[in-house]
Amino acid sequence: MNDAYEDLLEHEETDMSEKPFSPPCKAPSRSTRLQIQKSNVCSRAYFVVVMVFFHVYILNIIALLLYVHYNNGPADLVMGDGASPASVIHADDTLPPPAPSVGDLDGEDYSQSFSLHRLEGIRVGHVQQVSIVADRTHEMKTLSLKPLLFEIPGFLSEEESRVVVQLAQLKGLMDSQTATPSQEQAELNQPLLSLSTEEVFSLLDLNQDGFLQKQEIVSHSRSRDGTWLSPASLRQILSGLEASPTGILTLGEFRRVYDGSQHPRQPRSGSLHRHFKQRNRQTWLFQGPGSHHVVQSLRKRVISLTRLPSALVELSEPLQVSRYEHQDFTDAHYDSSSSHSQTTCAHTRLAGNTSALTEVSCRYLTVLFYLNSVESGGESVFPVADNRTYDEQALVQDGVELTDTQQACGKGNLRINPTPGTALLWYNHLSDGRGWMGELDEYSLHGDCPVNRGVKWVATSWVNVDPNYQQQARYQRLVAQRHQAKSVVDDHYPSLSHGDLHLDL
């Protein structure tokens, strides 16, 4: 063991003696320095490339976040006349796109895609808290369940009411449209001219082929040069044409249909036979950008109160302001109309039924604002509110019709005195059971009692909805496309002369 250890020591000494001595730290040669410099250059270039890619990656992330934000954020819609966006409309406020089948409203897609919010009345006299503005809550009282009618005191302040009145005065008021003698004759299904049946047939037969086609009847109904045939007669003629197996009417067939329309059966005893009358002055106030902040605020509060999509409210009619002076009144009437295959809604005429004979008002609900107090009279009356049943015969009491507010205003079931700043909300239509607008609520019949002393100022806001869900969605899509096209034109031609600009009150 010791001999092996001594041999190992001798071997190490021999190796040490054979190798020359070298210091522990030796300066690198020139070639070594060149290699080190080359390695540093490669590291620096690699670092620059990495940093460039890192910055590009960060910029891409930022751009992606901005893209998502602006595409999922507020989207703008406009009024039907192509005005600028009225206010911010969120993406979830617009109606979903229509189902593939435009005419079919009975499928599950319709019932599950969207529904119109409807406030709960609970019971007559029930008071609930509603949030309309950010800094306070309002009390909403149920006045009626048929129709569903609410009262909201303090909806407007005294100053806001005064501003709306002043804006209406600046805009200028015009006399309301009342039934003229010619319109009354039309309502009575009487021809406006003394024409024989053969002459009427010849006038309707545009191509003079001896037959009446549907398009000829529709074309006459859309004529703008005067009406010489009543709408009721037109509807009956069209019904007779559609009932014909051939889809056309000969002179003999037309004679049977037309003569029947000129001699309608007598109305049953007690049914309504009066003509709607009113006497007041009114104007319309635009509520979009550029209008006074008070009228814009009113529309926002209507959106908050009704909880309906802002797109529906903002694409509805402007604010109507009416002034009732001494003995001014409005007979009991409906704000909306019953849906009919031969009519189309006036507000969706952009996407309307081209074969419809007439345009009618389609108003899901009404919000009425009282702008001042009245010394005497001027109440809002709902003649049949909360009646157990609706019957036209019951509208005639002691030989006087309840729709005649000049004679029977005090006999109405519900009368509401004008209170400054108070708002009334009622639904003109029932629900269709699937979340959309259904049949006209016959109990929504309402009018304005004559003003005995003082002046009455009211403003009215309607929310327009087409009973045809698909048509309403199509209309909103077309309006959005029009606004987008208008925005492109404005970007290319930003400068306009002063005469091209218009600011509506």
Steps between C-alpha positions, in 0.01 A plus 500: 500500500781744591700398191204590273457841662873584452485397130205740450690794651800434280281490191349842579842657560622368169199655318555836671867509407425427136233783459620861484367745759212725387339779698139449617367802306598528142388784270284376217648491158377717206299217357330449833402870519352486150288204601374683807407809294316291246302334777401844645376621160280193459353546848418867438325429169300221658393736780386767251294250300335368815411851617355591161278194500400569859392856418308387191323240713403763758372734230292220350348425839409869549350522152295186562367637830402829332328311218298288742410806708369710213316214334331376815440843646229755422352487154302786347164498328313797363152624444325389187567832326872438507586736784804451714494249781253607760695360788707200592329171415670194639538190293270298723225761457439429134269229381659171396508424128182352359461130456548353150125474444385861477129433499489233769454627855389171651837331538702455817773732376260792516371425848847455646695771317357817650211634707359843577520589867165568664463662842299321766187676626437262794169666598327837480656737754826306525806728538847387400838669487658552158844629408480754220792732573823426678459718807147408613213255480139568401175353620289335233133439582274258315182681394346225288560142389281525188679673343823462694539863612753661736548847651850633580500833690804725473615354169591854387602799704322833472793647311512208254127532433545870430784428256291252301218756472743770388657272239155420362416870478827572319438214258147621431173316557244412237135403523435131550363296213127433546257306291407701191169454317674302227658269755166454673345399170776245454438360844134461413606302190347758270669574164649848475384533140179389335633220278326199359633153569620468141689829524670392823597170341645680199700739716648213700578296188830670426599284200141495367500124446151455645625337821612629839825365640622538856784731399252744345308527827820542703635762259186708544522478878849653482397783269604846622269703274187469712267224614175444313429161656468441873757279680219273619382448142855428389543240771174330407591498131838351578341235724264408219787478254702275731195278548463456125636162375659670198659782702336764278163674482281537196251785473217277618698375801615852578141625490394254771798587722489876445125540538523309828768739626278799424208359700648357817280337757365731764704508822354328797313706753724686737823459300725797438400723213660832586812635337814578693540869577761705679596863539847601614832619366814289484857467377779245497840530669799310369689319779826408329845663512485876474167519682459649845640286779162495677320324214794262463480428871128425470567228248770345718256493790240329282759233419576454869132493597380258233817283511475459124799492264618852425491418128121464513450826687747705298357386167147594607309823439627837625353660810156651437405812697132609507329815626132497602329835538147580615256221403769308312463123528578162344237230453576156642717305257777240472861607455581186303325280244403139466729295280353406161637316200418798278675761715861574585654699783588857410830499691633188321398607149870482406465122527122490467260284307484648150161343436334657806212738434555741787757600761393509865656601831654213696562622854582244767463747785437866576675727750313826568657793686298775668689828459276736702193513719154585369257720691198291402441206269753343266502158671624189324213253487497123446129425448512118538805452722471183711155413366418137565441449127531716191185559300439774246137517603607595852672809355158656443334620819176700501538559129850651540817322392781488754746576221348847473711679761309825449180339622596199711840573652364474853364150434838342428626230737835670563584870487845642579555866584805663340783537754819679388795263461289182525530232233247234397605175337259252345525208260294523182545131420479173685780244496480230234601238758845460347655825615404721206222750428156343475148623431385857560376547858142622458505637854771752403230728358579851632440867435533853640216684671434858389700771675259723692746757634868551431734331252618140493845395376592132453779309326467148365764239424410182312707185463441357154515123456393299197278203591700307240820426689694417184402827336608702805841328501537552124413868537764555768760324288419720199522815711841393629618437142376842391683666785819312416477610136434859608804492728719391209373791288554746786860378537568571134311832492538648848454863406142622457370843430288675760191444288553124515493491879170468687445506872154395612367612836 
